């Protein structure tokens, strides 16, 4: 599976982004969070976006280097990949027991209904205080034609580090 992993960290000078390598066999989620902490040890908020095969997105959040929260766009990733198992294997609960109604979409999306054909899991509310609530996150992941990279780009745009993420991808 092809994988892209990028950390977005909020430090004293604002958001910064950097690519993380997750190619080596990681033993557990603690090793992943250690790598995320290392991206900026003094960050107030650290986010890790892991995109796999244009199908799956995992978002990991640490506040002040602690309080691990994880969201996965589809539980199938844990079954299809060793990295998916590392990132999502300990999660047991679905992200939300809801349908994503068309009314939850943004104005530009109202012309088409959203059907959730994935099985998101984890903490879908992990970005709520940053302006991306659970309903919006799941709607982004479910939107027809949206790749994980598109979801990451839109979230980063809302956070204020969209240009930095785009620069990282282009480098």
HELIX and SHEET records of a PDB file:
HELIX    1   1 UNK A   29  UNK A   39  1                                  11    
HELIX    2   2 UNK A   76  UNK A   80  1                                   5    
HELIX    3   3 UNK A   82  UNK A   88  1                                   7    
HELIX    4   4 UNK A  102  UNK A  104  5                                   3    
HELIX    5   5 UNK A  107  UNK A  109  5                                   3    
HELIX    6   6 UNK A  128  UNK A  130  5                                   3    
HELIX    7   7 UNK A  134  UNK A  142  1                                   9    
HELIX    8   8 UNK A  148  UNK A  159  1                                  12    
HELIX    9   9 UNK A  162  UNK A  170  1                                   9    
SHEET    1   A 6 UNK A  14  UNK A  19  0                                        
SHEET    2   A 6 UNK A   3  UNK A  11 -1                                        
SHEET    3   A 6 UNK A  45  UNK A  52 -1                                        
SHEET    4   A 6 UNK A  56  UNK A  63 -1                                        
SHEET    5   A 6 UNK A  66  UNK A  72 -1                                        
SHEET    6   A 6 UNK A 121  UNK A 122 -1                                        
END                                                                             
